């Protein structure tokens, strides 16, 4: 059977219990309903949303009907909308749970079943295993009751909230018009992003026409993920052709957002860590004193330096927004390096590409009014805090067991130095409490490498960072070259781990 994890279910479409189909979805929903009843949440409202993937409409219908038959009032969203709309709806309605049918940026023939609880946050262990036990216990025929689709104004409320963010976050400072290029990569975020940006005051929008309409086959990209090589090529060409100030790529369910900027060498995509610190700084300029910002163990160390300068608190969690959304009281911003950004945790307790796009546009607009760019801001961070050069290396292996074997070999014989720098390592599997996870952290003077297995694929992921001090603006280029050289040596070492 498909394993029910903290993100719910995700897998290929097909027959049988090891694939996504109506029977799998019905059983998962019956198990979820039983789990909610066990927690005295029976009869509470549940929101059901969907994206535009193959099978999403049918799976959403099954989910809603099984929940209704189990006695839950169901708000079945009428359109294939971005995943953050469902997270917002759960919180706005005080619903006991939400289900979004989506496989995010997975290949075309996958689909998934994502569950929200706790005011619109993702499931947290041990809830996943508890629900899986309830699913395994389902033996009776599963009843279904028809449920009509209904919006109840939730989409309009979501748009109104997102459109307010420039005032809520940016304040009353001067803005100027900017030109934006946008692609939703054949997903469901296109129309929503255009509406949100327009209402927020950004009307000079240019979209990648070939990728704007939802298409579950994702015909123009090998993988519908903005981070994949080539996925944003059409966007970057459009941005250059229309002389845009900012380019935005959403993933297919629009919960993640990648930014691209013009540079003297041409357009380039920002890394998630770069976007993360830019948006964090923008949020913190108007946030209350002692606000909290958060990121994960595999992200850059730069956010911690920025938070200290801004007088904000900083938290670090394990990977995933199931942890980041619960980072602590006073959370005003959280991000993960995989282009996930939560700019409005009061309204959406998960990553949200639509609201991140609006806040990014607001930042670019305010900078342009002062004759500055995102690249100027990144240069300033490097001069103040040192160059933080980062990268990720994915090592594909035959199966999960092979990945575990490589990680265990690394535990047995850890390197004493990396890129010529002595390092110490922490085995996070040996820790206690919420920071315990199957990962190794190697750290030395201005150098860091985190190695962990992928939770969904047979591969190891190496997250790399080289930090190089900058003695002054005239030394920035040299410091960047030195950091990239150390980063290159780290990449080379990662390549040796699998022979």
DOTI-79166 format. One record per residue (C-alpha): residue in three letters; x, y, z. Coordinates in steps of 0.05 Angstrom, whole numbers, padded with zeros to 5 digits, always signed. Example, Ala and Ser with C-alpha at 12.3 -4.5 7.8 and 13.67 -1.06 7.14 Angstrom:
2
ALA+00246-00090+00156;SER+00273-00021+00143;
This chain:
499
UNK+00000+00000+00000;UNK+00020+00072-00010;UNK+00049+00098+00055;UNK+00010+00153+00089;UNK+00063+00204+00109;UNK+00064+00274+00138;UNK+00044+00302+00070;UNK-00011+00249+00063;UNK-00007+00205+00001;UNK+00031+00213-00063;UNK+00044+00163-00118;UNK+00031+00142-00190;UNK-00039+00136-00219;UNK-00061+00064-00230;UNK-00099+00005-00202;UNK-00084-00029-00136;UNK-00067-00007-00065;UNK+00003+00016-00086;UNK-00024+00071-00131;UNK-00070+00131-00131;UNK-00141+00112-00151;UNK-00212+00123-00125;UNK-00208+00062-00079;UNK-00142+00085-00048;UNK-00171+00155-00038;UNK-00236+00129-00008;UNK-00198+00085+00042;UNK-00151+00142+00061;UNK-00211+00187+00073;UNK-00247+00135+00115;UNK-00183+00129+00157;UNK-00177+00204+00164;UNK-00250+00209+00185;UNK-00239+00155+00238;UNK-00177+00191+00264;UNK-00215+00257+00269;UNK-00272+00224+00307;UNK-00222+00192+00355;UNK-00199+00262+00373;UNK-00270+00286+00386;UNK-00270+00326+00321;UNK-00327+00289+00289;UNK-00378+00335+00258;UNK-00329+00391+00247;UNK-00322+00423+00179;UNK-00272+00397+00129;UNK-00248+00434+00066;UNK-00233+00394+00003;UNK-00194+00426-00054;UNK-00158+00402-00116;UNK-00109+00420-00171;UNK-00117+00404-00245;UNK-00077+00339-00249;UNK-00104+00275-00280;UNK-00155+00247-00231;UNK-00158+00307-00185;UNK-00231+00323-00197;UNK-00253+00251-00186;UNK-00210+00243-00124;UNK-00237+00308-00094;UNK-00308+00284-00106;UNK-00293+00217-00072;UNK-00260+00252-00013;UNK-00318+00299-00002;UNK-00371+00244-00008;UNK-00336+00197+00041;UNK-00328+00253+00092;UNK-00401+00274+00084;UNK-00425+00203+00094;UNK-00382+00200+00158;UNK-00420+00260+00186;UNK-00373+00318+00169;UNK-00399+00382+00137;UNK-00356+00390+00075;UNK-00335+00453+00038;UNK-00318+00426-00031;UNK-00282+00480-00069;UNK-00311+00488-00139;UNK-00248+00502-00181;UNK-00178+00474-00188;UNK-00144+00526-00144;UNK-00074+00533-00114;UNK-00059+00491-00053;UNK-00050+00553-00008;UNK-00124+00570-00019;UNK-00143+00505+00016;UNK-00093+00519+00073;UNK-00123+00589+00079;UNK-00194+00562+00079;UNK-00181+00513+00135;UNK-00154+00570+00179;UNK-00207+00621+00158;UNK-00265+00574+00172;UNK-00237+00542+00235;UNK-00244+00475+00200;UNK-00220+00412+00235;UNK-00183+00390+00172;UNK-00171+00402+00099;UNK-00153+00357+00041;UNK-00119+00381-00023;UNK-00115+00333-00081;UNK-00047+00350-00111;UNK+00021+00321-00127;UNK+00054+00390-00129;UNK+00113+00387-00177;UNK+00115+00311-00187;UNK+00115+00281-00257;UNK+00049+00282-00298;UNK+00025+00212-00280;UNK+00029+00223-00205;UNK-00024+00250-00158;UNK-00030+00259-00083;UNK-00073+00272-00022;UNK-00048+00327+00024;UNK-00079+00336+00093;UNK-00083+00399+00136;UNK-00100+00402+00210;UNK-00085+00449+00268;UNK-00110+00512+00236;UNK-00085+00497+00166;UNK-00017+00466+00181;UNK+00010+00401+00152;UNK+00005+00337+00191;UNK+00059+00324+00243;UNK+00082+00256+00267;UNK+00055+00213+00298;UNK-00011+00234+00265;UNK+00012+00204+00199;UNK+00023+00134+00227;UNK-00041+00139+00268;UNK-00081+00155+00206;UNK-00046+00099+00168;UNK-00068+00050+00223;UNK-00140+00074+00215;UNK-00135+00064+00140;UNK-00110-00007+00150;UNK-00168-00021+00196;UNK-00220-00003+00143;UNK-00257-00067+00126;UNK-00330-00047+00116;UNK-00357-00020+00050;UNK-00344+00055+00049;UNK-00407+00098+00046;UNK-00412+00160+00003;UNK-00460+00218+00004;UNK-00463+00268-00055;UNK-00435+00337-00038;UNK-00447+00399-00081;UNK-00388+00445-00096;UNK-00388+00510-00058;UNK-00341+00570-00052;UNK-00373+00609+00006;UNK-00330+00669-00015;UNK-00265+00636+00007;UNK-00228+00650-00057;UNK-00247+00723-00055;UNK-00226+00727+00017;UNK-00159+00695+00000;UNK-00147+00744-00056;UNK-00165+00803-00012;UNK-00116+00781+00041;UNK-00059+00771-00008;UNK-00073+00839-00041;UNK-00066+00873+00028;UNK+00004+00846+00039;UNK+00042+00904+00007;UNK+00010+00950+00059;UNK+00013+00901+00117;UNK+00087+00883+00104;UNK+00116+00940+00064;UNK+00081+00997+00099;UNK+00070+01066+00068;UNK+00137+01074+00031;UNK+00142+01097-00041;UNK+00130+01047-00097;UNK+00138+01052-00172;UNK+00111+01013-00231;UNK+00148+00950-00250;UNK+00141+00900-00307;UNK+00133+00826-00288;UNK+00140+00762-00328;UNK+00103+00702-00300;UNK+00094+00628-00312;UNK+00052+00577-00273;UNK+00086+00518-00310;UNK+00019+00490-00335;UNK-00007+00490-00263;UNK-00066+00523-00228;UNK-00031+00586-00204;UNK-00033+00628-00267;UNK-00101+00662-00263;UNK-00097+00668-00187;UNK-00028+00701-00190;UNK-00050+00750-00244;UNK-00112+00769-00203;UNK-00072+00776-00138;UNK-00017+00818-00170;UNK-00066+00862-00208;UNK-00108+00876-00146;UNK-00043+00891-00108;UNK-00026+00944-00159;UNK+00019+00907-00208;UNK-00016+00911-00276;UNK+00043+00908-00324;UNK+00042+00832-00328;UNK+00067+00786-00384;UNK+00054+00712-00381;UNK+00085+00652-00416;UNK+00026+00636-00461;UNK+00049+00565-00475;UNK+00048+00548-00400;UNK-00009+00591-00374;UNK-00069+00545-00382;UNK-00071+00485-00334;UNK-00048+00422-00370;UNK-00036+00358-00330;UNK+00012+00332-00383;UNK+00061+00391-00372;UNK+00080+00388-00447;UNK+00135+00441-00449;UNK+00178+00417-00391;UNK+00213+00353-00373;UNK+00196+00363-00300;UNK+00145+00415-00276;UNK+00191+00443-00223;UNK+00221+00514-00229;UNK+00286+00489-00199;UNK+00297+00436-00253;UNK+00346+00456-00309;UNK+00308+00483-00368;UNK+00240+00489-00334;UNK+00243+00565-00332;UNK+00275+00576-00400;UNK+00211+00602-00433;UNK+00201+00650-00374;UNK+00272+00677-00378;UNK+00265+00688-00453;UNK+00200+00725-00443;UNK+00230+00768-00387;UNK+00287+00788-00432;UNK+00242+00802-00491;UNK+00195+00848-00453;UNK+00250+00880-00411;UNK+00218+00858-00346;UNK+00241+00880-00277;UNK+00223+00813-00245;UNK+00207+00742-00268;UNK+00165+00694-00227;UNK+00157+00619-00235;UNK+00105+00580-00195;UNK+00104+00505-00188;UNK+00041+00469-00212;UNK+00001+00476-00147;UNK+00029+00546-00134;UNK+00054+00534-00064;UNK+00126+00548-00086;UNK+00155+00609-00120;UNK+00221+00620-00157;UNK+00246+00690-00175;UNK+00292+00710-00231;UNK+00327+00777-00240;UNK+00365+00814-00295;UNK+00440+00819-00286;UNK+00495+00847-00330;UNK+00508+00775-00352;UNK+00435+00761-00368;UNK+00375+00735-00331;UNK+00386+00685-00274;UNK+00343+00648-00225;UNK+00355+00664-00152;UNK+00368+00606-00106;UNK+00316+00594-00053;UNK+00364+00618+00000;UNK+00374+00684-00037;UNK+00299+00696-00044;UNK+00291+00674+00028;UNK+00336+00727+00059;UNK+00309+00781+00012;UNK+00237+00769+00033;UNK+00256+00760+00106;UNK+00290+00827+00107;UNK+00230+00860+00074;UNK+00183+00829+00126;UNK+00227+00847+00185;UNK+00232+00921+00167;UNK+00160+00931+00191;UNK+00151+00871+00237;UNK+00140+00880+00312;UNK+00201+00878+00357;UNK+00225+00809+00376;UNK+00190+00776+00317;UNK+00210+00706+00297;UNK+00238+00683+00229;UNK+00254+00611+00214;UNK+00287+00565+00164;UNK+00312+00493+00163;UNK+00376+00456+00178;UNK+00393+00451+00104;UNK+00385+00525+00089;UNK+00437+00581+00089;UNK+00465+00609+00153;UNK+00452+00679+00126;UNK+00383+00687+00156;UNK+00411+00678+00226;UNK+00460+00735+00214;UNK+00406+00780+00186;UNK+00358+00765+00243;UNK+00410+00784+00294;UNK+00423+00850+00260;UNK+00349+00865+00257;UNK+00337+00847+00330;UNK+00292+00788+00311;UNK+00291+00718+00339;UNK+00315+00661+00295;UNK+00293+00588+00294;UNK+00318+00528+00256;UNK+00276+00466+00244;UNK+00279+00401+00206;UNK+00260+00405+00132;UNK+00188+00416+00113;UNK+00134+00466+00130;UNK+00102+00417+00178;UNK+00159+00440+00224;UNK+00168+00511+00200;UNK+00095+00530+00211;UNK+00104+00509+00284;UNK+00171+00543+00294;UNK+00146+00585+00352;UNK+00105+00644+00375;UNK+00112+00710+00338;UNK+00130+00677+00272;UNK+00127+00728+00216;UNK+00165+00692+00161;UNK+00192+00623+00145;UNK+00226+00593+00085;UNK+00260+00530+00060;UNK+00315+00529+00007;UNK+00270+00490-00040;UNK+00235+00557-00060;UNK+00181+00551-00007;UNK+00162+00616+00028;UNK+00111+00632+00082;UNK+00104+00708+00083;UNK+00037+00711+00120;UNK+00033+00656+00173;UNK-00026+00691+00206;UNK-00069+00672+00145;UNK-00033+00613+00113;UNK+00007+00564+00156;UNK+00044+00534+00097;UNK+00086+00556+00038;UNK+00048+00600-00010;UNK+00075+00618-00079;UNK+00020+00669-00094;UNK+00031+00712-00032;UNK+00107+00706-00040;UNK+00101+00731-00111;UNK+00061+00792-00089;UNK+00109+00809-00033;UNK+00169+00799-00080;UNK+00137+00847-00130;UNK+00125+00897-00075;UNK+00198+00893-00054;UNK+00223+00902-00125;UNK+00176+00961-00134;UNK+00201+00996-00071;UNK+00273+00983-00088;UNK+00264+01010-00159;UNK+00234+01074-00130;UNK+00301+01083-00095;UNK+00342+01065-00156;UNK+00361+00997-00129;UNK+00351+00923-00148;UNK+00349+00855-00115;UNK+00421+00844-00139;UNK+00442+00908-00102;UNK+00410+00881-00038;UNK+00446+00814-00045;UNK+00512+00850-00056;UNK+00500+00890+00008;UNK+00486+00826+00048;UNK+00551+00796+00022;UNK+00591+00857+00042;UNK+00560+00860+00111;UNK+00556+00786+00128;UNK+00604+00753+00079;UNK+00589+00715+00015;UNK+00543+00656+00029;UNK+00550+00611-00033;UNK+00505+00551-00033;UNK+00488+00492-00076;UNK+00453+00424-00074;UNK+00479+00358-00102;UNK+00431+00300-00112;UNK+00462+00231-00115;UNK+00414+00182-00149;UNK+00420+00110-00127;UNK+00387+00043-00146;UNK+00341+00042-00085;UNK+00330+00069-00015;UNK+00373+00014+00015;UNK+00433+00036-00027;UNK+00423+00108-00003;UNK+00421+00084+00069;UNK+00485+00044+00058;UNK+00523+00104+00032;UNK+00500+00146+00091;UNK+00520+00092+00141;UNK+00589+00086+00107;UNK+00597+00161+00117;UNK+00579+00153+00190;UNK+00631+00099+00198;UNK+00687+00138+00165;UNK+00669+00212+00166;UNK+00717+00260+00132;UNK+00763+00300+00177;UNK+00767+00357+00127;UNK+00729+00384+00068;UNK+00756+00431+00015;UNK+00820+00436+00056;UNK+00782+00457+00119;UNK+00779+00414+00183;UNK+00707+00396+00199;UNK+00669+00364+00255;UNK+00605+00326+00245;UNK+00539+00317+00280;UNK+00497+00255+00271;UNK+00427+00281+00278;UNK+00400+00210+00283;UNK+00434+00207+00351;UNK+00399+00270+00378;UNK+00338+00270+00422;UNK+00273+00308+00413;UNK+00245+00344+00353;UNK+00312+00355+00318;UNK+00326+00280+00311;UNK+00329+00260+00238;UNK+00370+00216+00191;UNK+00421+00267+00170;UNK+00495+00283+00179;UNK+00520+00355+00188;UNK+00593+00371+00173;UNK+00616+00441+00193;UNK+00683+00477+00195;UNK+00710+00548+00187;UNK+00662+00579+00136;UNK+00641+00512+00109;UNK+00580+00468+00117;UNK+00552+00405+00087;UNK+00488+00368+00105;UNK+00475+00299+00077;UNK+00407+00266+00082;UNK+00366+00214+00044;UNK+00308+00237+00003;UNK+00241+00220+00034;UNK+00208+00203-00033;UNK+00263+00180-00081;UNK+00323+00133-00079;UNK+00376+00187-00073;UNK+00420+00225-00024;UNK+00418+00300-00021;UNK+00479+00341-00003;UNK+00466+00414+00017;UNK+00529+00455+00012;UNK+00550+00524+00036;UNK+00616+00562+00033;UNK+00621+00628+00071;UNK+00675+00677+00052;UNK+00688+00743+00089;UNK+00689+00807+00048;UNK+00737+00862+00070;UNK+00703+00916+00028;UNK+00662+00929-00034;UNK+00723+00926-00079;UNK+00738+00855-00054;UNK+00668+00827-00066;UNK+00684+00796-00134;UNK+00746+00762-00107;UNK+00708+00736-00046;UNK+00655+00707-00091;UNK+00707+00671-00133;UNK+00739+00642-00070;UNK+00672+00618-00043;UNK+00655+00586-00110;UNK+00721+00550-00111;UNK+00709+00520-00042;UNK+00638+00503-00064;UNK+00666+00467-00126;UNK+00711+00426-00082;UNK+00652+00406-00038;UNK+00613+00385-00101;UNK+00672+00343-00123;UNK+00674+00308-00055;UNK+00600+00293-00059;UNK+00611+00260-00126;UNK+00659+00210-00093;UNK+00607+00185-00043;UNK+00575+00138-00093;UNK+00638+00121-00130;
